[in-house]
């Protein structure tokens, strides 16, 4: 597949109607990208895990990346942790994962979090390292309530790596609203001052 311009990929909040497509993408990503790092029993447990819990288990912020009407990736944030990050196999190495992660990081900064953590799959460790995350230590997690799956705890300090210009647009909107309020107040004061000039004795 030819590289797609980043402009053609849009990122938005996930909707309830996206659930089945997100789960399908999650399954395709694991089946095609993770088999070199996990055995069949672990792969099966990873596939069953999200079917049991559904998208609500991924986080309080769930984002999807779209190309036209097609969901090509998704990510999630939960309590200071990147709880999901998946890209469709045919859309890997297109910068989609990095854009999803940057959006998650901006949301974390908006919430005034200085650090972001992730329990990365072995497959995803190089991706997170390329995005500035540091390895803390190898670990395991229980999936589908029966299978221990190896993974890696990683972290990234956000304040030192993302500039103020990258803060979410809603924070910029809030600043603009404050400026507008100040301007309105100044105009009112000027109007009052002019009115007082009419009533004061000369």
N, C-alpha and C positions, 0 to 999 in steps of 0.2 A: 504493500500500500504506500502511495506517495504521502510525504509529510503534509499534514493539514495545517493551514494557517491558524495560529492561536485565536484570531478574531472569530473564526467559525465555531469555536467551542464556547458554549455559555455554561455558567455555573449558577445554580439556584438552590433554594431550600427544597428538600424532598417533600413530596406530597403523599398522602395516604394511598392515592391511586398508583404510585410508583412501586409499591411494595413488591409485587410479583416480579417486575422487571429487575429490581435490585437484587432479589434473591436469586434470580436466574443468572445475572451477571456474576454474583458472588460464587455460584457453583461453577460456572464456566472458567472463571479465573483460577480457582483452586485446582480444578481437574486438569487444566492445561499448563499452568505455570508452576505448580508446587510439587509435582510428582518426583522431581529429582532430589528433593530435600526431605520428603516424608514417605513412609511406607503406606501400603494400601489401607491398613486399619486406621491409621492416623488421618489419611485423606477422607475416608468414609465418615469418621467422627467429625471432622471439620465441616463436611457437607451437611451433616444432620444437625449440627449445633444451631445454625441460624434458622433452620426450618422449625426447630422446637420453639425458639424464643421469639422469632420474628424481628422486624426492624426496630422495635422499641428498645431492644437490648443493646443496640449499637450506640446510642447516645441521645443527649437532649438537643444536639444540633446535628442534622444529617443533610449533607449536600450531594447533589448529583451534577455530573458534567454531561452536557447534551451536545450532540451533533445533529442538528435538525430536530427530528422527533425521536432520535435514538439515544438512549442512556448509555454512555460509553465509560462511565466511571462513577464512583461514589466514595464519600468519606464521612467520618463522624467524629464528634468531640463529646467527651463525657468526663466532667470533673477533673480537668487538667490532663486528660489522657486522650491521645488519638486512638479511638476505639475501633475504627475501621478505615481501611484505605485499599480500594480495589479498582483496577482498570481492566476493561475487557481485553482478552488476549490479542485480538487483532488491532487494538489501539495502543499497545504498549510502545514506549520509546517515542511518543509524540509530545511529551511535555505535559500530558493531562494530569498525571499523578502529582507532579510538582505544583501545578496550578491549584489543584484541590488542597494540597498540603499548605500552600501559602495562604489560601483563604481561611483554612482552619486556624493557622497561626495568627492571622489578623483578628479573628474572632477572640482568640485567647488573650491577645494584647488588649483588646477593647474591654475585656473582663478584668484587666489589670493583673494577669498571671505573668510571672517572670520566667517560669519554666514550663515546658511541655514534655510529657512522658509518653512512651509507646512501648507496648509489649510486642515487638516485631517478630514476624515469622522469620525463619532462617532465610527464606527466599527474598524477603524484603529488606534485609539488613543492608546490602549495598546501596539500595535506593535511599534509605534514611541517612546513611553516612554521606552520600553525595549531597544531601540537603542540610548537612550541618549537625546531625545528631551523633552523639557519642555513646559508645557501648558502656553500660554499667556492669552487667554480668549476665552470663547464660542462666536461663531459668526454664520452668515448665508451667504449662497451664492445663487444667482439666477441661476437656471439651465433651459435649454431648453426655456429660455426667458419667463418663466411663473411661475415657482415654487420655493419658498424659501425653502432651505434645510439646516437644522442645521449642523454645523461642528465646528471644534476647531482650532484656530490659535496656532501653535507650532513653536519652534525654537531650534536650536542647534548651539553652538559655535564650530567651526571646528578646529581651530588652536590648542586648548588645548587638543583635543581628538584624533587626528590622527598624528602619528609620521612621520618623514621625510622618513622612509623606505617605507611608503605606498603611496608616491607620484606616479603619473602615470608614466608608463615605458617610455613614450616619453620624459619626463623631464630627466630621467636617460640617455636616448640616446643623448640628447642635451649636457649633461655634458661630455659624452664620446667623442663626436665630438670635443668639446673644448680641451680636453686632447690630442686627436690625432693631432689637429692643432698645439698645443704647442710642441709636440714631433717632428713633421715635421720641425717646425721652428728651434728647437734646432739642429737637424741633419744638416740642411742647414748651420747654423752658424758654426758648427764644420768643415764642408767641406770647407767653405770659409776660415776659420782660417788656415787649412792645406795648402790650395792653396797659401795663402799669405806667408807662410813659404818658399815656393819654390822660390818666386820672390824677397823676401827681401834679401839684401846683408848680408853675414855672415862674 
